[in-house]
Amino acid sequence: MRLTKYVVLIIFSLMFMLSVPSRGFSLTSTEVQSNLMCDCGCGQLLGTCECERAEEMRTMIRGMMDKGMTKEEILNSFVSQYGESILAAPTKKGFNLIAYILPFVGLLVGVIVAVIFVRKWAFSGKKEAAAEAETKGAGLNDEMQKKIDDELKKFEED
Amino acid sequence: MVNFGNLSQGFAFIFSLASMAFLLTGLMKNDMRFIESGRRSLYGLALFTTLASIALGYLFVTDNFQVEYVASYSDRALPIFYKVTAFWAGQKGSLLFWAWVLSIFTAIVVRNTRTDLKSRNTPYIYLVLATTASFFLLLLTSLSNPFALLGFIPKDGQGLNPMLQNPGMIFHPPTLFLGYIGFTIPFAYAVSAMVIGKLDETWLRKTRRWNVLSWVFLTIGIILGGQWAYVELGWGGYWAWDPVENASFIPWLIATAFIHSAIIQERRNIMKVWNMVLIVLTFVSCLFGTYLVRSGVLQSVHDFGATGLGGYFLVFMIAILLGGIYLIAESYNDLRTKHSLESYLSRESTFLFNNVLFLAIAFSTLFGTIFPLISEAVTGNKLTVSQPFFNQVNTPLFLLLLLLTGICPLIGWRKASADNLRKNFLVPALAAVIGAIALFIAGIREFYPLTAFSLSIFVIVTIFNEFRGGTMARRKLTGEPVFTAFPRLLYKMRRRYGGYIVHLGVVIIVIGITGSSAYKLEAQGTLFKGESIKIGDYELRYDDFRGYRDRNRDIYAATLKVFKNGKPAGTISPERRYYINAEKPTTEVSLRTGLIEDLYVTMPGIGENEEITLKVTVNPLLIWIWIGGFLMVAGGIIAILPNRKKKGGSNEID
C-alpha cells in the first residue's frame, strides 16, 4: 500500500508539472499571440482574431521581438498597458494559483475517496464470501470455482 | 397569427399549470380522476406549444416584422431556409423551442406510461415535467414573449447575424437543446423514485434509452458546434474553451459519468446514492449552461449578451439543486445498500475511477469558466481564463482518462486474475510501446503528442481485441463466417459493443485534436496577382479576383491555384462577404479537406489594387475529429437500438 501511495503521489506531481509548459526553442510571434487576447472585445485569442485591432497588436509584438524582448517581457508590456485581462490565462502566482492547483487537489481527493470505498467494498466482499463458505460447511474445490467463474463470465458477457 | 401564437402559448401555460394542480390534488386526495386529468392536460400542453411554434415559424416565413422577435432576427432578403432557423436564433425563440420539445418529450412519456398510471411514481414523474414546462412557459408569457409586437411596422427586419447564416444553424442549436431537455426525463424519474422510495434500479432501466439518447443529442450538438466554429471565423476555432462551449461540455462530462455508473448499479445494485447525485448534477448543469448563456455574466465569443433572464434561471437552478440535495438526504438510508466487490481490481472499480476523472474534468472546466468572477470578487482583479489555461490543466486529465478507457475493457467484471491481466495487457501494451518508439523515430518527440498517440494505439488495440475476441467466440459457437458473425455480435451485444464504438470515436477524436493542435502550420502574407505563398508542402498562387451579388450579400472572392509538392492540386477560393444589414464584412473560409490534413485559407483583407491579405493554415489530421464524432454518435445509437424479438411488444423509449 505504501508503494501505491508513492505511485499516486508521483503521478500527481508529474501531472502538475506537466501543466506548466516549458519551451527551449526560439520565440515566435504565434507563441506570444497564443498567450494574449485580442483587445477588440471579441473574446478571441489574438492569434485567431482577424480584426484590425488584432493586426495592430500583432505589429506591436513583431516590433518588440525585433527589439530582442523575451516572451515574458512582451507579455509584461501588454499587461502594464491593458491590465491582466489581456493575458489568455491567469499568471501562476498569488490567488491565481488556486485555479491551477484546485482541479488536481479535487482529483486527488476524488481518487483517495474512491480508493477508500473500493477497499472497503472489496473487504466486505471477502468477508461475505468467507461467511458464505462457512455457512455451507464446505468450500468449493478449485475446479468447481473455476466452472462457476466461467459460467458467470459467460452470463455477464450476454 | 400573432394572436393565435399568443393564445396558444397562453393556453400551453394554463395546461401546464392545470396539470400541476390536478396532479397535486390527485396525489393529496389519492383520487385517480384528478391524476387522469393531470395526465391529459400534458397532452394539451404539447398540442398548444406545437401550435405556438407553428405560429412563430409562420410569422418568420411571412416576414411579419411587426413582431419584435421576427424583426430582430430576419429580413426580407434572408433565404427561406434561414428564416425557418431564425426561430431559435435568439433567446425568445430558443425558450419556445425548449418548451415545445419538452412538451413533446413529456407527451411521449405520458403515452408510454399510460398503463402505469396507477403506479405510485408516475404522477410524480408528470409533476416534475409539468413544473419544468411551467417554468419555461412562465418566462415566455411574462418576460420573454416571442409574439410581442413593436409599436410600428418596420419596412424590413434587422436580418440574421451573418455568422448564423450557415448550415450549422439547422442542426447545432436544436440537437444541443434536445440533449439538454432530454435529461429532464431521467431527472423526473429519479425524483419520483426518491419521493415514493422505490429506489431499486427500475428508474435507471426505464430511462436508459433517454439517458443515452440525450447524451447522443448532446454529443451531436457539441460536434456540430465545433464543425461550425471551425469554418466560421470569429468563434476561435473548433473548440475555444469559451464559457458557452464549456456550458455544453460540463453536462456532457457529468452525463457520461452517469451513464457509466448507471451500468454498475444495473449490474451490481451498488452506487445508488452516487447515481442520484449524478443525475441531479446533470440536470442542474444543463440549467447552469442555460444560465451562463442567458445571464451575460461572462464574456463569450458566442455573444448572447445579458438577457435579464439569468436571475430566473439561477433561482430555478438553485431550487432544483436544493430540492435534489434534500431528496437525496431524505432517501439516504434507503439508498444505502451493502456494497461489496469480489476484488480490489475489477471493472467496477475502474468505472469508479473513470467517474472521478470525468467529474475532475467537469470541475476544472467549471472552475476555470467561473474563475474570472471569483477572482474579481475576491481580489478585484479582472482576469481572462481561456484556451492556454484549459489546455494546461485539462490535458493531463484527459490523457489519464484515455489510459483508463484502454484499461477498463482489459479488466473483467467482478474479479480480475493476475493471469488474465497479463494476457490481456500484453498485446495492447506492446503495441503502444512499439508505436511510441516508431513515432519517436519518425520525429514526434514532444511529450504530449507522443503520449496521446501512444495511448491511442493502446486503446485502439484493446478495442480491436475485444471485437476480434467476441467475433471469434461467436464464430466458434455458431459456425458463422466472420462477416456474418461480426454484425450479429454487434447487434446481439449492442450495448457493450456500441460502447466500444463510442470509445473508438473518442480515441480518433484525440488523434485529430493532437495532430491539428500540435503540428499546425501557419503562414500569412499579402499577395498581388501572380504571386505565391508557401506553407509546408503547399504553394498557393493568386490567379484571379471577382466581385458579385448573391441574394442578401456582396461577395468578393479570390481564386488561388494550389500546388502540393509542385503538382497541381485544385483551386481554393476564400471570400469576403458584405451582408445587407451587417455592420462588418465577414470572412469565408475556403477549405481543402483530406484524410491527412486540411488546407484552411482565409482572406482577412483586400487592398485597392486587388492585392489580398491571405492567412493559410495546414491542420494535420483534423478531419478525424469529425470522423471520431460520427463514430461516437453511431456507437451511442447502436447501444440503444430496440430489440427485434419483441414482436408483440412495443419499442417504447422508456
Interface residues (C-beta under 8 A of the other chain):
Chain A: I11 M15 L18 S19 V20 P21 T30 S34 N35 M37 G41 C42 G43 Q44 L45 T48 C49 E50 E55 G83 E84 S85 I86 L87 A88 A89 P90 G94 F95 N96 A99 Y100 L102 P103 F104 G106 L107 G110 V111 V113 A114 F117 V118 R119 K120 W121 A122 S124 G125 E128 A129 D149 L152 K153 E156 E157 D158
Chain B: L233 G234 W235 G236 G237 A240 D242 R267 I270 Q299 S300 V301 D303 K338 H339 S340 L341 E342 S343 Y344 S349 L352 F353 N355 V356 L357 L359 A360 F363 S364 F367 G368 F371 S375 V378 T379 N381 K382 L383 T384 V385 S386 Q387 P388 F389 Q392 V393 N394 T395 P396 L397 L400 G412 W413 R414 K415 F447 Y448 M493 R496 E522 T587 T602 P604 K615
